[in-house]
Amino acid sequence: MQRERHLQLRTGYPVRTPRLLLRPLGFDDADALLAYRSRPDVCRYVPFDPLNRAAVIDRLAGPWATTALTDEGQALTLGVEVAATRTLVGEVMLLWSSREHRSGQLGYAINPDFAGRGYATEAARAALGLGFDELGLHRITASIDERNTASANLARRIGMRQEARFVNNEKLKGEWCTELVFAMLAGEWAGNRP
Ligand SMILES: CC(C)(COP(=O)(O)OP(=O)(O)OC[C@H]1O[C@@H](n2cnc3c(N)ncnc32)[C@H](O)[C@@H]1OP(=O)(O)O)[C@@H](O)C(=O)NCCC(=O)NCCS
């Protein structure tokens, strides 16, 4: 029998890390989100396009309003705020892919003005913690365009293993791209937990 008690994520916010607060997004975050979500360079290797203000507001009212994971297919997007300045610098996303397989997917984005300081790494580790420790997932993956070296480096930095390299298997923004799949199992998280 599975540990049913774990199969939902209803954590208290903010989730604290040494330098960051992870917390649900709100309409007050629209400007900070627009500052990087509207940038083509941020969207270069991901399957979403730059957003305008109306699209940011739509998402804040829709998918980004989720604060708990109660069933498979749901995604939780949390804002990444620097605790010392209360500045929103990015986001992390945890998708609960399958209840049966207890699997999930990780995503992250950081405002380039705040890149290179380890914030995305710290936030991604916290998201793994939510997935493994709070939701009780067995396996979390990240799918990364091979050209997105910053993202692949981050996945390795947090202890994810590269499991697959699918050559030219997806067309992204008109170009064939090679997909790297990184993964971590719950047992491996135990050795990588900060
Ligand atoms: C992927 C992405 C989040 C990586 O951003 P990043 O700035 O490299 O990641 P971090 O914020 O964790 O910073 C890590 C860098 O800061 C450095 N760093 C400084 N202080 C650090 C600390 N305390 N801890 C860890 N790293 C630190 C690291 O060495 C690293 O630099 P390096 O790559 O030159 O070695 C960013 O490129 C992005 O948002 N891209 C657009 C969206 C995207 O592609 N998302 C991924 C989809 S798969």
The ligand as an SDF file (V2000), in Angstrom:
LIG
                    3D

 48 50  0  0  0  0  0  0  0  0999 V2000
   18.2990   28.2930  -16.5220 C   0  0  0  0  0  0  0  0  0  0  0  0
   18.5800   29.5150  -15.6550 C   0  0  0  0  0  0  0  0  0  0  0  0
   17.5650   29.5980  -14.5290 C   0  0  0  0  0  0  0  0  0  0  0  0
   19.9960   29.4050  -15.0870 C   0  0  0  0  0  0  0  0  0  0  0  0
   20.3270   30.6490  -14.4980 O   0  0  0  0  0  0  0  0  0  0  0  0
   21.7210   30.7960  -13.6830 P   0  0  0  0  0  0  0  0  0  0  0  0
   21.8860   32.2160  -13.3530 O   0  0  0  0  0  0  0  0  0  0  0  0
   22.8080   30.1130  -14.4300 O   0  0  0  0  0  0  0  0  0  0  0  0
   21.4280   29.9420  -12.3800 O   0  0  0  0  0  0  0  0  0  0  0  0
   21.6790   30.3740  -10.8710 P   0  0  0  0  0  0  0  0  0  0  0  0
   20.8400   31.5390  -10.5090 O   0  0  0  0  0  0  0  0  0  0  0  0
   21.4760   29.1480  -10.0720 O   0  0  0  0  0  0  0  0  0  0  0  0
   23.1930   30.8200  -10.8620 O   0  0  0  0  0  0  0  0  0  0  0  0
   24.1910   29.8650  -11.1320 C   0  0  0  0  0  0  0  0  0  0  0  0
   25.4590   30.5860  -11.4940 C   0  0  0  0  0  0  0  0  0  0  0  0
   25.8010   31.4390  -10.4120 O   0  0  0  0  0  0  0  0  0  0  0  0
   27.0390   30.9840   -9.8380 C   0  0  0  0  0  0  0  0  0  0  0  0
   26.8750   31.1250   -8.3880 N   0  0  0  0  0  0  0  0  0  0  0  0
   27.2310   32.2130   -7.6910 C   0  0  0  0  0  0  0  0  0  0  0  0
   26.9130   32.0590   -6.4070 N   0  0  0  0  0  0  0  0  0  0  0  0
   26.3220   30.8550   -6.2820 C   0  0  0  0  0  0  0  0  0  0  0  0
   25.7690   30.1330   -5.1930 C   0  0  0  0  0  0  0  0  0  0  0  0
   25.7320   30.6470   -3.9610 N   0  0  0  0  0  0  0  0  0  0  0  0
   25.2240   28.9230   -5.4230 N   0  0  0  0  0  0  0  0  0  0  0  0
   25.2510   28.3680   -6.6490 C   0  0  0  0  0  0  0  0  0  0  0  0
   25.7660   29.0320   -7.7320 N   0  0  0  0  0  0  0  0  0  0  0  0
   26.2990   30.2620   -7.5480 C   0  0  0  0  0  0  0  0  0  0  0  0
   27.2360   29.5830  -10.3260 C   0  0  0  0  0  0  0  0  0  0  0  0
   28.6030   29.2400  -10.3830 O   0  0  0  0  0  0  0  0  0  0  0  0
   26.6270   29.6690  -11.7070 C   0  0  0  0  0  0  0  0  0  0  0  0
   27.4770   30.3200  -12.6090 O   0  0  0  0  0  0  0  0  0  0  0  0
   28.1750   29.4950  -13.8030 P   0  0  0  0  0  0  0  0  0  0  0  0
   27.0790   28.8640  -14.5990 O   0  0  0  0  0  0  0  0  0  0  0  0
   28.9100   30.5590  -14.5370 O   0  0  0  0  0  0  0  0  0  0  0  0
   29.0380   28.4880  -13.1220 O   0  0  0  0  0  0  0  0  0  0  0  0
   18.4880   30.8160  -16.5140 C   0  0  0  0  0  0  0  0  0  0  0  0
   19.4440   30.7460  -17.5520 O   0  0  0  0  0  0  0  0  0  0  0  0
   17.1100   31.0650  -17.1160 C   0  0  0  0  0  0  0  0  0  0  0  0
   16.1950   31.5130  -16.4400 O   0  0  0  0  0  0  0  0  0  0  0  0
   16.9590   30.7820  -18.4220 N   0  0  0  0  0  0  0  0  0  0  0  0
   15.7020   31.0590  -19.0950 C   0  0  0  0  0  0  0  0  0  0  0  0
   14.5960   30.1050  -18.7260 C   0  0  0  0  0  0  0  0  0  0  0  0
   15.0430   28.6670  -18.9380 C   0  0  0  0  0  0  0  0  0  0  0  0
   15.6740   28.3440  -19.9330 O   0  0  0  0  0  0  0  0  0  0  0  0
   14.6810   27.8110  -17.9730 N   0  0  0  0  0  0  0  0  0  0  0  0
   15.0590   26.4070  -17.9960 C   0  0  0  0  0  0  0  0  0  0  0  0
   14.1270   25.6250  -18.8300 C   0  0  0  0  0  0  0  0  0  0  0  0
   14.6900   23.9300  -19.0120 S   0  0  0  0  0  0  0  0  0  0  0  0
  1  2  1  0
  2  3  1  0
  2  4  1  0
  2 36  1  0
  4  5  1  0
  5  6  1  0
  6  7  2  0
  6  8  1  0
  6  9  1  0
  9 10  1  0
 10 11  2  0
 10 12  1  0
 10 13  1  0
 13 14  1  0
 14 15  1  0
 15 16  1  0
 15 30  1  0
 16 17  1  0
 17 18  1  0
 17 28  1  0
 18 19  1  0
 18 27  1  0
 19 20  2  0
 20 21  1  0
 21 22  1  0
 21 27  2  0
 22 23  1  0
 22 24  2  0
 24 25  1  0
 25 26  2  0
 26 27  1  0
 28 29  1  0
 28 30  1  0
 30 31  1  0
 31 32  1  0
 32 33  2  0
 32 34  1  0
 32 35  1  0
 36 37  1  0
 36 38  1  0
 38 39  2  0
 38 40  1  0
 40 41  1  0
 41 42  1  0
 42 43  1  0
 43 44  2  0
 43 45  1  0
 45 46  1  0
 46 47  1  0
 47 48  1  0
M  END
$$$$
